[in-house]
Amino acid sequence: MDLRTAIRLRRSVRRYAAQPVPRDLLDRLAADARAADHLVRPGVRVERVDGRERVAGVLARYAGVYGLVRGAPHLLVGLIPEDTPENRIDLGYVLERVVLEATRLGLATCWMTGSYRPDRAARAIRLRPGERVAAVVALGYPRTDPLARLHDAAVRRVVAAHRRLPLTRIVFAGRWGGPWSSQGADPALVEALECARLAPSARNRQPWRFVVEGEEVHLALTTPAPIDAGIAMAHVALAGREMGLAGRWRLRWADDGMARRLRLPPGVVPAGTFSPIHPRRP
Ligand SMILES: Cc1cc2nc3c(=O)[nH]c(=O)nc-3n(C[C@H](O)[C@H](O)[C@H](O)COP(=O)(O)O)c2cc1C
C-alpha cells in the first residue's frame, strides 16, 4: 500500500480488539520512529507502553467531548526534551510517520492530546531528565462488533471527523486570501496539498492554511497547534516524496517577517516553509 492510500484510509479508532500486535510489526514501527530521528531535533522520540491494563491506566476516564478510547493493547508515547513549539512540530511529524506506517500494516490508531493522563503516561515509561509527554497514540486492531462501531460513529459525529474544508478554502496563492486554483498547478503539488487536507487534527479543527509562492509552500495556522502542523508537514513531505516531489520543511514558527510578507491576519501563526529539492524527479 502506498502512503497516499494509507492517508486516505486512516481514521481515528476508539474501540480496540484484545488481540495484541505481533512483535515483528511492533519492531518495524519502532524502527520507523527511529529512522525519522535524523529529520527532527535531538531528543524528540517515541516510546511504547504494552498491555491493555497498563494502557488503560494511562487513558483518562472522561475528556471533554471524547469518549474513552478503550481496549488498546499498545500506546505510543510522544516525548519532547523541552516544551517548545518546534519540538511539538517535530513530534507531530515523527509520530504521524509511525501512524501512517501502522495504517499500511492494517493497524488502527488514535492520536490523543486530551483523552489521557500525561502524569500516568510519564510513569508508565522511563523518562529522561527534563523530558515531557506531549501526545500519545493508541495502537491495535479495531473492534468490529456493532456496539463498538456505534460508539466510534457517535464520537465521529460529535467532532464531525469525516469533514474536511475544501482545498480552495485552505490554499492561497502568493499571500493570505490570494485565490488559488488547482488548474494549471503541478499535479504532484496539488496531490501533496490534498494529502495535507486529509490529515488528522485535534478536534478536527483543521488549523492549517497554505500559501503557494512559486515552488515554495508556506504553512500558517489559524490557531497555535504545533503538533497539528507537524502532522500536516509529514503528509506533504511523505506524499510529495512518493511522487518525486522531494522537499524539505524549514520551521519558521511565529516568524514576524513571514507573517508580514504573506499578509497573515492577526492570530494566524506562521509555522514553516516547504522547498522542493532539485532535481525534482528521481
Ligand atoms: C493532535 C491530535 C490530538 C487529538 N486528541 C484526541 C483526543 O484526545 N481524544 C480523541 O478521542 N481523539 C483525539 N484526536 C483525534 C481527532 O479528533 C481526529 O483526528 C479528527 O476528528 C479527525 O478524524 P479522523 O482522525 O478519523 O480523520 C486527536 C487528533 C490529533 C491530531
The ligand as an SDF file (V2000), in Angstrom:
LIG
                    3D

 31 33  0  0  0  0  0  0  0  0999 V2000
   -3.0090   16.2490   17.9210 C   0  0  0  0  0  0  0  0  0  0  0  0
   -4.3120   15.4810   17.9870 C   0  0  0  0  0  0  0  0  0  0  0  0
   -4.9350   15.2920   19.2250 C   0  0  0  0  0  0  0  0  0  0  0  0
   -6.1120   14.5380   19.3190 C   0  0  0  0  0  0  0  0  0  0  0  0
   -6.6480   14.3060   20.5630 N   0  0  0  0  0  0  0  0  0  0  0  0
   -7.7030   13.4380   20.6700 C   0  0  0  0  0  0  0  0  0  0  0  0
   -8.1530   13.0430   21.9580 C   0  0  0  0  0  0  0  0  0  0  0  0
   -7.6440   13.4700   22.9920 O   0  0  0  0  0  0  0  0  0  0  0  0
   -9.1650   12.1430   22.0240 N   0  0  0  0  0  0  0  0  0  0  0  0
   -9.7530   11.6170   20.8980 C   0  0  0  0  0  0  0  0  0  0  0  0
  -10.6550   10.7910   21.0370 O   0  0  0  0  0  0  0  0  0  0  0  0
   -9.3500   12.0000   19.6540 N   0  0  0  0  0  0  0  0  0  0  0  0
   -8.3290   12.8760   19.5070 C   0  0  0  0  0  0  0  0  0  0  0  0
   -7.8500   13.2160   18.2610 N   0  0  0  0  0  0  0  0  0  0  0  0
   -8.4840   12.6760   17.0460 C   0  0  0  0  0  0  0  0  0  0  0  0
   -9.2330   13.7540   16.2450 C   0  0  0  0  0  0  0  0  0  0  0  0
  -10.4780   14.0270   16.8490 O   0  0  0  0  0  0  0  0  0  0  0  0
   -9.4370   13.2380   14.7970 C   0  0  0  0  0  0  0  0  0  0  0  0
   -8.1800   13.1140   14.1970 O   0  0  0  0  0  0  0  0  0  0  0  0
  -10.2970   14.1690   13.9630 C   0  0  0  0  0  0  0  0  0  0  0  0
  -11.5930   14.2480   14.4880 O   0  0  0  0  0  0  0  0  0  0  0  0
  -10.3870   13.6830   12.5080 C   0  0  0  0  0  0  0  0  0  0  0  0
  -10.8950   12.3760   12.4600 O   0  0  0  0  0  0  0  0  0  0  0  0
  -10.0590   11.2010   11.8070 P   0  0  0  0  0  0  0  0  0  0  0  0
   -8.7560   11.0820   12.5580 O   0  0  0  0  0  0  0  0  0  0  0  0
  -10.9180    9.9880   11.9740 O   0  0  0  0  0  0  0  0  0  0  0  0
   -9.8150   11.5620   10.3520 O   0  0  0  0  0  0  0  0  0  0  0  0
   -6.7030   13.9880   18.1410 C   0  0  0  0  0  0  0  0  0  0  0  0
   -6.0700   14.2180   16.9120 C   0  0  0  0  0  0  0  0  0  0  0  0
   -4.8910   14.9380   16.8220 C   0  0  0  0  0  0  0  0  0  0  0  0
   -4.2230   15.0980   15.5040 C   0  0  0  0  0  0  0  0  0  0  0  0
  1  2  1  0
  2  3  1  0
  2 30  2  0
  3  4  2  0
  4  5  1  0
  4 28  1  0
  5  6  2  0
  6  7  1  0
  6 13  1  0
  7  8  2  0
  7  9  1  0
  9 10  1  0
 10 11  2  0
 10 12  1  0
 12 13  2  0
 13 14  1  0
 14 15  1  0
 14 28  1  0
 15 16  1  0
 16 17  1  0
 16 18  1  0
 18 19  1  0
 18 20  1  0
 20 21  1  0
 20 22  1  0
 22 23  1  0
 23 24  1  0
 24 25  2  0
 24 26  1  0
 24 27  1  0
 28 29  2  0
 29 30  1  0
 30 31  1  0
M  END
$$$$
